[in-house]
Amino acid sequence: YSDITQKCWDYFVYLMRNVTASELCEWKVISRPYSELQYCLELWADRLNHSYPNALAEQYIFQSHHRYFHNCTLEHPVYFDPPEDVLLAMIIAPICLIPFLVTLVIWRSKDGKAQA
C-alpha cells in the first residue's frame, strides 16, 4: 500500500506542476488534482482491504496542504467565541436587568391602580 500511495502522491505532484502560485488557492484550479489524490488513496485502500482514512493517506493529505496550500485563507472569516470576560458580561447583564424590570413593572402597575 505504501508503494501505491507514493505513486498517488507522485501523480498529484505531476498534476500540480502546471498550477501557478497565484492559482494555488483557487478551488476550481486545484480541485481536480486534489480530488485525484484523495480518490487514488481511497481506491487503493479499498482494493487492498485497508481502512480509509488511514495514517498513511492522512500523511499525504497533510503533506499536500503543507506544501501547496499553507498560504490559503478562507474568503469568509471564521468566527470564534468572544473572550471569557466579554462572554460573562453578555450573560450577566441581562440576568441582572430582569429583577430591575420586574420591580419597575410592579411599581408602575401599583401606581396605576392607586390613580384609578
N, C-alpha and C positions, 0 to 999 in steps of 0.2 A: 504493500500500500504506500509506503514512503517513497519508493521509486516513481510510482504513478503520480502521486501528489506533486512531486518535484517537476514532472512533465506538465502538469496542470499549471504550476507556477511559471514555468518557462514560457508556456503559450500565452499566459496573461502578460508577462513582460514583453513578449513579442507584439501583442496587440497594443500595448500601451506605448510602444516606441514612437508612434505617429501622433500621439496626443501632446500638444504643446503645453507649456507651463500655465498659460492663461486659460486653457481649457480643462485643467485638472479638476476643477470644482463644478463643472457643468455636467449635470446628470445625463443629459441627452447624449453627451460625448462619451462619458465613461461607463454608462450603464451596460453596454454590450460586453466590453472586456470584463467588467466586474461580475456580471451575470454568468459569463462563460466560466470564470474561475469558480464561482460558487457551484454552478451546475456540474462541472468536472469533478470537483471534490466530493459532491453529494452522490453523483452517479457511481463513481468508483468505490466509494464507501459502501453503497448499497450492493454493488456487484460482488464485492469481496467480503460481504457479511460483516462489515464494521458498522458501528453505530455512527450516526451523524446527528448533530455536530460532534466532533471528537477533538482531542487536544491538537493533533497534527493539522487538521483542517482549520481550526481556530488560529493556529500559529500563522498559517498563510494569509488568512483574512486580516489578522492584526498587522502582519508584515506589509500587506498592501496599503493599509491605512497609514502606517508609519512612513512608508517610502513615498507614497504618491499623494495622499490626501490629508496630511497633517496640518496644512495651512488653510484648509477649507473651514469656513464658518457658516452657520445657519443664516438663511435670509431673514427668518423671523426669530427674534430674540427668545431665549429660553427664560422663563420666569421662575424665580426662586422664592421661597418663603422669606418674609422680612426677618430682620434680626429679632431675637427673643424679646428685647426690651420694647421694641415697637409693637410686636405682636401682643405682648402683655398689656400695653396701654390700649390697644384697639379692643381688647376683650373686656378689660376692667371699666373703661369709660362708660359704655352703655349699661353695664350692670349697676354702676353707681348712680346713673341717671334715673333708673327705673323707680327706686323708692322716692326720689325727689318729685318725679312727675305724678306718681300715685298720690302723694301728700298734697300736691298742688291741686289736683283734680278734686280730691275730697274737700279740701279747704274752700275751693271755689263753689262747689255744689252746696255746701252748708251756707255760704253767703247768699246764694240764690234763693234758698228756702226761707231764710230769715227776712229777705226783702219782699217776698210774695205775700 
